[in-house]
Amino acid sequence: MAGVTVRILHPGGVGEYKQGDEVKNAPDGLVEIAKQGIRNAADGELVAEIVTKKGGADAVPTEDSQS
C-alpha cells in the first residue's frame, strides 16, 4: 500500500514506532492494523489510524468521526 501514512496512537507504540509517530509509506502490516481498527488487548486502546486529508475523497473514517 504505497504512499499510506499511519499515525501510531497507542502509548506502548508498535514495533519500532512510538506513540505520535506518523509513518509515511507505512508497511502493509501496519496499514492493515490501522484499517481494521485493531485495539490493544490489555487496555482496549486503538493502536493506529490512517492519516487522511480532512474531507478528501479518499477520507477513511477514524474513531473520532464515527460517533
N, C-alpha and C positions, 0 to 999 in steps of 0.2 A: 504494500500500500504506500507507494512513493508519495512523498510530499505531505503526509499527515502529521500534524503536530498534536502531541498529547501532553496534558498537564497532570503532574503527579499530585494527588490530593492527600494521600494517607501520611500521617506523621512518621510512620516507620519506613516510608519510601518503598520503592520497587527495584530490586536488584541493585544496580549501581546508581540509580537515580534517587534524589532526595525530594521531600515534600516541597512543592513550589516550583520544581524544575519544569520547564517546557521543553519537551524533547521533539526537535524538528526531525522530519524523516524518521519517525519512530519505527522500531522493529515491528514486524507483523504481530508478534505475540502481545506486545504492549498495546497495539491498536485494538486487538480483539478484547483485551481486558477492559479497555475503555468503552468499546462498543456494547459489550454485554453487561456493563454496569456491575462488574464484579466488586463484591464487598469483602473486607477483611473478616475472616471467620470469628476472630476473637472479640472484636468490638463493633462490627457492623458498619464501619466507615467505608464510604466509597473510595476505591483505590486510585482511580484515574478518570480523566474525561478528555474528550476530543475538543481541541480548541478550534472554534469556528469564527468566521466573521459574523458579527451581530446582524441578524436579519437577512443574511445572504441566502441565495438559492440553495446552497449546499449545507445550510444550517442543520445541525443534529441536535435534537432535544437533550438538555442536560438535566440533572436532578433538580436544579433551581427552577427551570422553566416548565416542569411537569406538574406543578402544584395547582 
